[in-house]
């Protein structure tokens, strides 16, 4: 599995399991929540 696939799997699972998107955005290194929403919106 490619690294980007693992990253997407991790992020999507975090959101499905109630991890706040603000935390996820920080962990993923996004400067803006908009980026996180556009990529990983459940």
mmCIF entry with sequence, helices, sheets and N, C-alpha, C, O atoms, coordinates in Angstrom:
data_MODEL
# 
_entry.id   MODEL 
# 
_entity.id                         1 
_entity.type                       polymer 
_entity.pdbx_number_of_molecules   1 
# 
_entity_poly.entity_id                      1 
_entity_poly.type                           'polypeptide(L)' 
_entity_poly.nstd_linkage                   no 
_entity_poly.nstd_monomer                   no 
_entity_poly.pdbx_seq_one_letter_code       
;(UNK)(UNK)(UNK)(UNK)(UNK)(UNK)(UNK)(UNK)(UNK)(UNK)(UNK)(UNK)(UNK)(UNK)(UNK)(UNK)
(UNK)(UNK)(UNK)(UNK)(UNK)(UNK)(UNK)(UNK)(UNK)(UNK)(UNK)(UNK)(UNK)(UNK)(UNK)(UNK)
(UNK)(UNK)(UNK)(UNK)(UNK)(UNK)(UNK)(UNK)(UNK)(UNK)
;
_entity_poly.pdbx_seq_one_letter_code_can   XXXXXXXXXXXXXXXXXXXXXXXXXXXXXXXXXXXXXXXXXX 
_entity_poly.pdbx_strand_id                 A 
# 
loop_
_entity_poly_seq.entity_id 
_entity_poly_seq.num 
_entity_poly_seq.mon_id 
_entity_poly_seq.hetero 
1 1  UNK n 
1 2  UNK n 
1 3  UNK n 
1 4  UNK n 
1 5  UNK n 
1 6  UNK n 
1 7  UNK n 
1 8  UNK n 
1 9  UNK n 
1 10 UNK n 
1 11 UNK n 
1 12 UNK n 
1 13 UNK n 
1 14 UNK n 
1 15 UNK n 
1 16 UNK n 
1 17 UNK n 
1 18 UNK n 
1 19 UNK n 
1 20 UNK n 
1 21 UNK n 
1 22 UNK n 
1 23 UNK n 
1 24 UNK n 
1 25 UNK n 
1 26 UNK n 
1 27 UNK n 
1 28 UNK n 
1 29 UNK n 
1 30 UNK n 
1 31 UNK n 
1 32 UNK n 
1 33 UNK n 
1 34 UNK n 
1 35 UNK n 
1 36 UNK n 
1 37 UNK n 
1 38 UNK n 
1 39 UNK n 
1 40 UNK n 
1 41 UNK n 
1 42 UNK n 
# 
_struct_asym.id          A 
_struct_asym.entity_id   1 
# 
loop_
_struct_conf.conf_type_id 
_struct_conf.id 
_struct_conf.pdbx_PDB_helix_id 
_struct_conf.beg_label_comp_id 
_struct_conf.beg_label_asym_id 
_struct_conf.beg_label_seq_id 
_struct_conf.pdbx_beg_PDB_ins_code 
_struct_conf.end_label_comp_id 
_struct_conf.end_label_asym_id 
_struct_conf.end_label_seq_id 
_struct_conf.pdbx_end_PDB_ins_code 
_struct_conf.beg_auth_comp_id 
_struct_conf.beg_auth_asym_id 
_struct_conf.beg_auth_seq_id 
_struct_conf.end_auth_comp_id 
_struct_conf.end_auth_asym_id 
_struct_conf.end_auth_seq_id 
_struct_conf.pdbx_PDB_helix_class 
_struct_conf.details 
_struct_conf.pdbx_PDB_helix_length 
HELX_P HELX_P1 AA1 UNK A 3  ? UNK A 16 ? UNK A 3  UNK A 16 1 ? 14 
HELX_P HELX_P2 AA2 UNK A 21 ? UNK A 28 ? UNK A 21 UNK A 28 1 ? 8  
HELX_P HELX_P3 AA3 UNK A 33 ? UNK A 40 ? UNK A 33 UNK A 40 1 ? 8  
# 
_struct_conf_type.id          HELX_P 
_struct_conf_type.criteria    ? 
_struct_conf_type.reference   ? 
# 
loop_
_atom_site.group_PDB 
_atom_site.id 
_atom_site.type_symbol 
_atom_site.label_atom_id 
_atom_site.label_alt_id 
_atom_site.label_comp_id 
_atom_site.label_asym_id 
_atom_site.label_entity_id 
_atom_site.label_seq_id 
_atom_site.pdbx_PDB_ins_code 
_atom_site.Cartn_x 
_atom_site.Cartn_y 
_atom_site.Cartn_z 
_atom_site.occupancy 
_atom_site.B_iso_or_equiv 
_atom_site.pdbx_formal_charge 
_atom_site.auth_seq_id 
_atom_site.auth_comp_id 
_atom_site.auth_asym_id 
_atom_site.auth_atom_id 
_atom_site.pdbx_PDB_model_num 
ATOM 1   N N  . UNK A 1 1  ? 0.857   -1.177 0.000  1.00 0.00 ? 1  UNK A N  1 
ATOM 2   C CA . UNK A 1 1  ? 0.000   0.000  0.000  1.00 0.00 ? 1  UNK A CA 1 
ATOM 3   C C  . UNK A 1 1  ? 0.901   1.237  0.000  1.00 0.00 ? 1  UNK A C  1 
ATOM 4   O O  . UNK A 1 1  ? 1.873   1.314  0.750  1.00 0.00 ? 1  UNK A O  1 
ATOM 5   N N  . UNK A 1 2  ? 0.564   2.174  -0.834 1.00 0.00 ? 2  UNK A N  1 
ATOM 6   C CA . UNK A 1 2  ? 1.362   3.394  -0.939 1.00 0.00 ? 2  UNK A CA 1 
ATOM 7   C C  . UNK A 1 2  ? 1.204   4.245  0.322  1.00 0.00 ? 2  UNK A C  1 
ATOM 8   O O  . UNK A 1 2  ? 0.181   4.189  1.003  1.00 0.00 ? 2  UNK A O  1 
ATOM 9   N N  . UNK A 1 3  ? 2.226   5.023  0.612  1.00 0.00 ? 3  UNK A N  1 
ATOM 10  C CA . UNK A 1 3  ? 2.210   5.878  1.797  1.00 0.00 ? 3  UNK A CA 1 
ATOM 11  C C  . UNK A 1 3  ? 1.016   6.832  1.795  1.00 0.00 ? 3  UNK A C  1 
ATOM 12  O O  . UNK A 1 3  ? 0.400   7.050  2.838  1.00 0.00 ? 3  UNK A O  1 
ATOM 13  N N  . UNK A 1 4  ? 0.687   7.398  0.646  1.00 0.00 ? 4  UNK A N  1 
ATOM 14  C CA . UNK A 1 4  ? -0.454  8.323  0.594  1.00 0.00 ? 4  UNK A CA 1 
ATOM 15  C C  . UNK A 1 4  ? -1.757  7.590  0.894  1.00 0.00 ? 4  UNK A C  1 
ATOM 16  O O  . UNK A 1 4  ? -2.675  8.184  1.459  1.00 0.00 ? 4  UNK A O  1 
ATOM 17  N N  . UNK A 1 5  ? -1.856  6.329  0.532  1.00 0.00 ? 5  UNK A N  1 
ATOM 18  C CA . UNK A 1 5  ? -3.054  5.548  0.843  1.00 0.00 ? 5  UNK A CA 1 
ATOM 19  C C  . UNK A 1 5  ? -3.178  5.318  2.345  1.00 0.00 ? 5  UNK A C  1 
ATOM 20  O O  . UNK A 1 5  ? -4.277  5.380  2.896  1.00 0.00 ? 5  UNK A O  1 
ATOM 21  N N  . UNK A 1 6  ? -2.070  5.055  2.998  1.00 0.00 ? 6  UNK A N  1 
ATOM 22  C CA . UNK A 1 6  ? -2.090  4.876  4.455  1.00 0.00 ? 6  UNK A CA 1 
ATOM 23  C C  . UNK A 1 6  ? -2.469  6.170  5.156  1.00 0.00 ? 6  UNK A C  1 
ATOM 24  O O  . UNK A 1 6  ? -3.217  6.162  6.134  1.00 0.00 ? 6  UNK A O  1 
ATOM 25  N N  . UNK A 1 7  ? -1.955  7.262  4.657  1.00 0.00 ? 7  UNK A N  1 
ATOM 26  C CA . UNK A 1 7  ? -2.270  8.577  5.229  1.00 0.00 ? 7  UNK A CA 1 
ATOM 27  C C  . UNK A 1 7  ? -3.769  8.858  5.109  1.00 0.00 ? 7  UNK A C  1 
ATOM 28  O O  . UNK A 1 7  ? -4.398  9.309  6.066  1.00 0.00 ? 7  UNK A O  1 
ATOM 29  N N  . UNK A 1 8  ? -4.336  8.590  3.932  1.00 0.00 ? 8  UNK A N  1 
ATOM 30  C CA . UNK A 1 8  ? -5.762  8.814  3.712  1.00 0.00 ? 8  UNK A CA 1 
ATOM 31  C C  . UNK A 1 8  ? -6.595  7.876  4.595  1.00 0.00 ? 8  UNK A C  1 
ATOM 32  O O  . UNK A 1 8  ? -7.594  8.299  5.177  1.00 0.00 ? 8  UNK A O  1 
ATOM 33  N N  . UNK A 1 9  ? -6.192  6.622  4.693  1.00 0.00 ? 9  UNK A N  1 
ATOM 34  C CA . UNK A 1 9  ? -6.887  5.650  5.542  1.00 0.00 ? 9  UNK A CA 1 
ATOM 35  C C  . UNK A 1 9  ? -6.887  6.125  6.995  1.00 0.00 ? 9  UNK A C  1 
ATOM 36  O O  . UNK A 1 9  ? -7.922  6.086  7.660  1.00 0.00 ? 9  UNK A O  1 
ATOM 37  N N  . UNK A 1 10 ? -5.743  6.568  7.483  1.00 0.00 ? 10 UNK A N  1 
ATOM 38  C CA . UNK A 1 10 ? -5.626  7.058  8.858  1.00 0.00 ? 10 UNK A CA 1 
ATOM 39  C C  . UNK A 1 10 ? -6.549  8.254  9.086  1.00 0.00 ? 10 UNK A C  1 
ATOM 40  O O  . UNK A 1 10 ? -7.310  8.282  10.053 1.00 0.00 ? 10 UNK A O  1 
ATOM 41  N N  . UNK A 1 11 ? -6.479  9.229  8.201  1.00 0.00 ? 11 UNK A N  1 
ATOM 42  C CA . UNK A 1 11 ? -7.273  10.455 8.363  1.00 0.00 ? 11 UNK A CA 1 
ATOM 43  C C  . UNK A 1 11 ? -8.768  10.163 8.306  1.00 0.00 ? 11 UNK A C  1 
ATOM 44  O O  . UNK A 1 11 ? -9.535  10.669 9.125  1.00 0.00 ? 11 UNK A O  1 
ATOM 45  N N  . UNK A 1 12 ? -9.174  9.361  7.356  1.00 0.00 ? 12 UNK A N  1 
ATOM 46  C CA . UNK A 1 12 ? -10.589 9.035  7.222  1.00 0.00 ? 12 UNK A CA 1 
ATOM 47  C C  . UNK A 1 12 ? -11.107 8.294  8.448  1.00 0.00 ? 12 UNK A C  1 
ATOM 48  O O  . UNK A 1 12 ? -12.216 8.554  8.915  1.00 0.00 ? 12 UNK A O  1 
ATOM 49  N N  . UNK A 1 13 ? -10.315 7.386  8.959  1.00 0.00 ? 13 UNK A N  1 
ATOM 50  C CA . UNK A 1 13 ? -10.723 6.639  10.160 1.00 0.00 ? 13 UNK A CA 1 
ATOM 51  C C  . UNK A 1 13 ? -10.779 7.531  11.385 1.00 0.00 ? 13 UNK A C  1 
ATOM 52  O O  . UNK A 1 13 ? -11.655 7.361  12.233 1.00 0.00 ? 13 UNK A O  1 
ATOM 53  N N  . UNK A 1 14 ? -9.871  8.467  11.491 1.00 0.00 ? 14 UNK A N  1 
ATOM 54  C CA . UNK A 1 14 ? -9.906  9.412  12.608 1.00 0.00 ? 14 UNK A CA 1 
ATOM 55  C C  . UNK A 1 14 ? -11.226 10.172 12.606 1.00 0.00 ? 14 UNK A C  1 
ATOM 56  O O  . UNK A 1 14 ? -11.883 10.288 13.641 1.00 0.00 ? 14 UNK A O  1 
ATOM 57  N N  . UNK A 1 15 ? -11.611 10.689 11.447 1.00 0.00 ? 15 UNK A N  1 
ATOM 58  C CA . UNK A 1 15 ? -12.842 11.462 11.358 1.00 0.00 ? 15 UNK A CA 1 
ATOM 59  C C  . UNK A 1 15 ? -14.071 10.596 11.622 1.00 0.00 ? 15 UNK A C  1 
ATOM 60  O O  . UNK A 1 15 ? -15.008 11.037 12.287 1.00 0.00 ? 15 UNK A O  1 
ATOM 61  N N  . UNK A 1 16 ? -14.074 9.368  11.106 1.00 0.00 ? 16 UNK A N  1 
ATOM 62  C CA . UNK A 1 16 ? -15.202 8.467  11.349 1.00 0.00 ? 16 UNK A CA 1 
ATOM 63  C C  . UNK A 1 16 ? -15.343 8.099  12.811 1.00 0.00 ? 16 UNK A C  1 
ATOM 64  O O  . UNK A 1 16 ? -16.436 7.765  13.270 1.00 0.00 ? 16 UNK A O  1 
ATOM 65  N N  . UNK A 1 17 ? -14.242 8.159  13.545 1.00 0.00 ? 17 UNK A N  1 
ATOM 66  C CA . UNK A 1 17 ? -14.251 7.775  14.952 1.00 0.00 ? 17 UNK A CA 1 
ATOM 67  C C  . UNK A 1 17 ? -14.305 8.962  15.900 1.00 0.00 ? 17 UNK A C  1 
ATOM 68  O O  . UNK A 1 17 ? -14.023 8.831  17.091 1.00 0.00 ? 17 UNK A O  1 
ATOM 69  N N  . UNK A 1 18 ? -14.668 10.117 15.366 1.00 0.00 ? 18 UNK A N  1 
ATOM 70  C CA . UNK A 1 18 ? -14.937 11.271 16.211 1.00 0.00 ? 18 UNK A CA 1 
ATOM 71  C C  . UNK A 1 18 ? -13.754 12.136 16.606 1.00 0.00 ? 18 UNK A C  1 
ATOM 72  O O  . UNK A 1 18 ? -13.888 12.994 17.479 1.00 0.00 ? 18 UNK A O  1 
ATOM 73  N N  . UNK A 1 19 ? -12.602 11.933 15.989 1.00 0.00 ? 19 UNK A N  1 
ATOM 74  C CA . UNK A 1 19 ? -11.463 12.802 16.255 1.00 0.00 ? 19 UNK A CA 1 
ATOM 75  C C  . UNK A 1 19 ? -11.785 14.176 15.661 1.00 0.00 ? 19 UNK A C  1 
ATOM 76  O O  . UNK A 1 19 ? -12.172 14.259 14.495 1.00 0.00 ? 19 UNK A O  1 
ATOM 77  N N  . UNK A 1 20 ? -11.636 15.246 16.429 1.00 0.00 ? 20 UNK A N  1 
ATOM 78  C CA . UNK A 1 20 ? -11.937 16.581 15.894 1.00 0.00 ? 20 UNK A CA 1 
ATOM 79  C C  . UNK A 1 20 ? -11.065 16.914 14.684 1.00 0.00 ? 20 UNK A C  1 
ATOM 80  O O  . UNK A 1 20 ? -9.871  16.613 14.658 1.00 0.00 ? 20 UNK A O  1 
ATOM 81  N N  . UNK A 1 21 ? -11.679 17.534 13.695 1.00 0.00 ? 21 UNK A N  1 
ATOM 82  C CA . UNK A 1 21 ? -10.945 17.864 12.475 1.00 0.00 ? 21 UNK A CA 1 
ATOM 83  C C  . UNK A 1 21 ? -9.811  18.850 12.754 1.00 0.00 ? 21 UNK A C  1 
ATOM 84  O O  . UNK A 1 21 ? -8.824  18.885 12.019 1.00 0.00 ? 21 UNK A O  1 
ATOM 85  N N  . UNK A 1 22 ? -9.951  19.646 13.808 1.00 0.00 ? 22 UNK A N  1 
ATOM 86  C CA . UNK A 1 22 ? -8.872  20.570 14.162 1.00 0.00 ? 22 UNK A CA 1 
ATOM 87  C C  . UNK A 1 22 ? -7.617  19.795 14.577 1.00 0.00 ? 22 UNK A C  1 
ATOM 88  O O  . UNK A 1 22 ? -6.501  20.176 14.226 1.00 0.00 ? 22 UNK A O  1 
ATOM 89  N N  . UNK A 1 23 ? -7.810  18.717 15.319 1.00 0.00 ? 23 UNK A N  1 
ATOM 90  C CA . UNK A 1 23 ? -6.666  17.871 15.704 1.00 0.00 ? 23 UNK A CA 1 
ATOM 91  C C  . UNK A 1 23 ? -6.072  17.195 14.480 1.00 0.00 ? 23 UNK A C  1 
ATOM 92  O O  . UNK A 1 23 ? -4.855  17.173 14.298 1.00 0.00 ? 23 UNK A O  1 
ATOM 93  N N  . UNK A 1 24 ? -6.936  16.647 13.648 1.00 0.00 ? 24 UNK A N  1 
ATOM 94  C CA . UNK A 1 24 ? -6.461  15.957 12.453 1.00 0.00 ? 24 UNK A CA 1 
ATOM 95  C C  . UNK A 1 24 ? -5.671  16.895 11.546 1.00 0.00 ? 24 UNK A C  1 
ATOM 96  O O  . UNK A 1 24 ? -4.615  16.527 11.031 1.00 0.00 ? 24 UNK A O  1 
ATOM 97  N N  . UNK A 1 25 ? -6.186  18.104 11.354 1.00 0.00 ? 25 UNK A N  1 
ATOM 98  C CA . UNK A 1 25 ? -5.487  19.073 10.495 1.00 0.00 ? 25 UNK A CA 1 
ATOM 99  C C  . UNK A 1 25 ? -4.081  19.341 11.022 1.00 0.00 ? 25 UNK A C  1 
ATOM 100 O O  . UNK A 1 25 ? -3.129  19.444 10.249 1.00 0.00 ? 25 UNK A O  1 
ATOM 101 N N  . UNK A 1 26 ? -3.960  19.452 12.332 1.00 0.00 ? 26 UNK A N  1 
ATOM 102 C CA . UNK A 1 26 ? -2.637  19.690 12.929 1.00 0.00 ? 26 UNK A CA 1 
ATOM 103 C C  . UNK A 1 26 ? -1.726  18.492 12.704 1.00 0.00 ? 26 UNK A C  1 
ATOM 104 O O  . UNK A 1 26 ? -0.566  18.657 12.325 1.00 0.00 ? 26 UNK A O  1 
ATOM 105 N N  . UNK A 1 27 ? -2.238  17.294 12.933 1.00 0.00 ? 27 UNK A N  1 
ATOM 106 C CA . UNK A 1 27 ? -1.432  16.077 12.755 1.00 0.00 ? 27 UNK A CA 1 
ATOM 107 C C  . UNK A 1 27 ? -0.988  15.893 11.313 1.00 0.00 ? 27 UNK A C  1 
ATOM 108 O O  . UNK A 1 27 ? 0.111   15.406 11.046 1.00 0.00 ? 27 UNK A O  1 
ATOM 109 N N  . UNK A 1 28 ? -1.865  16.293 10.375 1.00 0.00 ? 28 UNK A N  1 
ATOM 110 C CA . UNK A 1 28 ? -1.556  16.115 8.957  1.00 0.00 ? 28 UNK A CA 1 
ATOM 111 C C  . UNK A 1 28 ? -0.675  17.245 8.413  1.00 0.00 ? 28 UNK A C  1 
ATOM 112 O O  . UNK A 1 28 ? -0.194  17.174 7.282  1.00 0.00 ? 28 UNK A O  1 
ATOM 113 N N  . UNK A 1 29 ? -0.469  18.279 9.220  1.00 0.00 ? 29 UNK A N  1 
ATOM 114 C CA . UNK A 1 29 ? 0.395   19.376 8.805  1.00 0.00 ? 29 UNK A CA 1 
ATOM 115 C C  . UNK A 1 29 ? -0.290  20.397 7.915  1.00 0.00 ? 29 UNK A C  1 
ATOM 116 O O  . UNK A 1 29 ? 0.377   21.146 7.201  1.00 0.00 ? 29 UNK A O  1 
ATOM 117 N N  . UNK A 1 30 ? -1.610  20.432 7.951  1.00 0.00 ? 30 UNK A N  1 
ATOM 118 C CA . UNK A 1 30 ? -2.346  21.403 7.141  1.00 0.00 ? 30 UNK A CA 1 
ATOM 119 C C  . UNK A 1 30 ? -2.423  22.736 7.870  1.00 0.00 ? 30 UNK A C  1 
ATOM 120 O O  . UNK A 1 30 ? -2.694  22.778 9.071  1.00 0.00 ? 30 UNK A O  1 
ATOM 121 N N  . UNK A 1 31 ? -2.187  23.812 7.153  1.00 0.00 ? 31 UNK A N  1 
ATOM 122 C CA . UNK A 1 31 ? -2.262  25.153 7.741  1.00 0.00 ? 31 UNK A CA 1 
ATOM 123 C C  . UNK A 1 31 ? -3.703  25.623 7.844  1.00 0.00 ? 31 UNK A C  1 
ATOM 124 O O  . UNK A 1 31 ? -4.020  26.493 8.655  1.00 0.00 ? 31 UNK A O  1 
ATOM 125 N N  . UNK A 1 32 ? -4.567  25.054 7.034  1.00 0.00 ? 32 UNK A N  1 
ATOM 126 C CA . UNK A 1 32 ? -5.955  25.499 6.966  1.00 0.00 ? 32 UNK A CA 1 
ATOM 127 C C  . UNK A 1 32 ? -6.893  24.303 7.113  1.00 0.00 ? 32 UNK A C  1 
ATOM 128 O O  . UNK A 1 32 ? -6.634  23.230 6.567  1.00 0.00 ? 32 UNK A O  1 
ATOM 129 N N  . UNK A 1 33 ? -7.977  24.494 7.850  1.00 0.00 ? 33 UNK A N  1 
ATOM 130 C CA . UNK A 1 33 ? -8.987  23.439 7.959  1.00 0.00 ? 33 UNK A CA 1 
ATOM 131 C C  . UNK A 1 33 ? -9.641  23.173 6.609  1.00 0.00 ? 33 UNK A C  1 
ATOM 132 O O  . UNK A 1 33 ? -10.102 22.061 6.352  1.00 0.00 ? 33 UNK A O  1 
ATOM 133 N N  . UNK A 1 34 ? -9.686  24.180 5.748  1.00 0.00 ? 34 UNK A N  1 
ATOM 134 C CA . UNK A 1 34 ? -10.288 23.999 4.424  1.00 0.00 ? 34 UNK A CA 1 
ATOM 135 C C  . UNK A 1 34 ? -9.594  22.891 3.647  1.00 0.00 ? 34 UNK A C  1 
ATOM 136 O O  . UNK A 1 34 ? -10.248 22.105 2.961  1.00 0.00 ? 34 UNK A O  1 
ATOM 137 N N  . UNK A 1 35 ? -8.292  22.827 3.753  1.00 0.00 ? 35 UNK A N  1 
ATOM 138 C CA . UNK A 1 35 ? -7.538  21.776 3.063  1.00 0.00 ? 35 UNK A CA 1 
ATOM 139 C C  . UNK A 1 35 ? -7.960  20.409 3.594  1.00 0.00 ? 35 UNK A C  1 
ATOM 140 O O  . UNK A 1 35 ? -8.207  19.484 2.820  1.00 0.00 ? 35 UNK A O  1 
ATOM 141 N N  . UNK A 1 36 ? -8.039  20.291 4.898  1.00 0.00 ? 36 UNK A N  1 
ATOM 142 C CA . UNK A 1 36 ? -8.422  19.023 5.508  1.00 0.00 ? 36 UNK A CA 1 
ATOM 143 C C  . UNK A 1 36 ? -9.839  18.637 5.091  1.00 0.00 ? 36 UNK A C  1 
ATOM 144 O O  . UNK A 1 36 ? -10.087 17.483 4.742  1.00 0.00 ? 36 UNK A O  1 
ATOM 145 N N  . UNK A 1 37 ? -10.769 19.590 5.126  1.00 0.00 ? 37 UNK A N  1 
ATOM 146 C CA . UNK A 1 37 ? -12.141 19.318 4.712  1.00 0.00 ? 37 UNK A CA 1 
ATOM 147 C C  . UNK A 1 37 ? -12.205 18.861 3.256  1.00 0.00 ? 37 UNK A C  1 
ATOM 148 O O  . UNK A 1 37 ? -12.914 17.907 2.937  1.00 0.00 ? 37 UNK A O  1 
ATOM 149 N N  . UNK A 1 38 ? -11.473 19.530 2.379  1.00 0.00 ? 38 UNK A N  1 
ATOM 150 C CA . UNK A 1 38 ? -11.528 19.189 0.957  1.00 0.00 ? 38 UNK A CA 1 
ATOM 151 C C  . UNK A 1 38 ? -10.999 17.781 0.679  1.00 0.00 ? 38 UNK A C  1 
ATOM 152 O O  . UNK A 1 38 ? -11.507 17.089 -0.204 1.00 0.00 ? 38 UNK A O  1 
ATOM 153 N N  . UNK A 1 39 ? -9.996  17.365 1.418  1.00 0.00 ? 39 UNK A N  1 
ATOM 154 C CA . UNK A 1 39 ? -9.370  16.069 1.157  1.00 0.00 ? 39 UNK A CA 1 
ATOM 155 C C  . UNK A 1 39 ? -10.057 14.943 1.905  1.00 0.00 ? 39 UNK A C  1 
ATOM 156 O O  . UNK A 1 39 ? -10.274 13.873 1.337  1.00 0.00 ? 39 UNK A O  1 
ATOM 157 N N  . UNK A 1 40 ? -10.405 15.160 3.170  1.00 0.00 ? 40 UNK A N  1 
ATOM 158 C CA . UNK A 1 40 ? -10.831 14.045 4.019  1.00 0.00 ? 40 UNK A CA 1 
ATOM 159 C C  . UNK A 1 40 ? -12.259 14.136 4.515  1.00 0.00 ? 40 UNK A C  1 
ATOM 160 O O  . UNK A 1 40 ? -12.626 13.403 5.434  1.00 0.00 ? 40 UNK A O  1 
ATOM 161 N N  . UNK A 1 41 ? -13.083 15.007 3.946  1.00 0.00 ? 41 UNK A N  1 
ATOM 162 C CA . UNK A 1 41 ? -14.459 15.128 4.398  1.00 0.00 ? 41 UNK A CA 1 
ATOM 163 C C  . UNK A 1 41 ? -15.142 13.765 4.335  1.00 0.00 ? 41 UNK A C  1 
ATOM 164 O O  . UNK A 1 41 ? -15.129 13.103 3.297  1.00 0.00 ? 41 UNK A O  1 
ATOM 165 N N  . UNK A 1 42 ? -15.747 13.346 5.467  1.00 0.00 ? 42 UNK A N  1 
ATOM 166 C CA . UNK A 1 42 ? -16.404 12.027 5.477  1.00 0.00 ? 42 UNK A CA 1 
ATOM 167 C C  . UNK A 1 42 ? -17.678 12.011 4.656  1.00 0.00 ? 42 UNK A C  1 
ATOM 168 O O  . UNK A 1 42 ? -18.342 10.978 4.566  1.00 0.00 ? 42 UNK A O  1 
# 
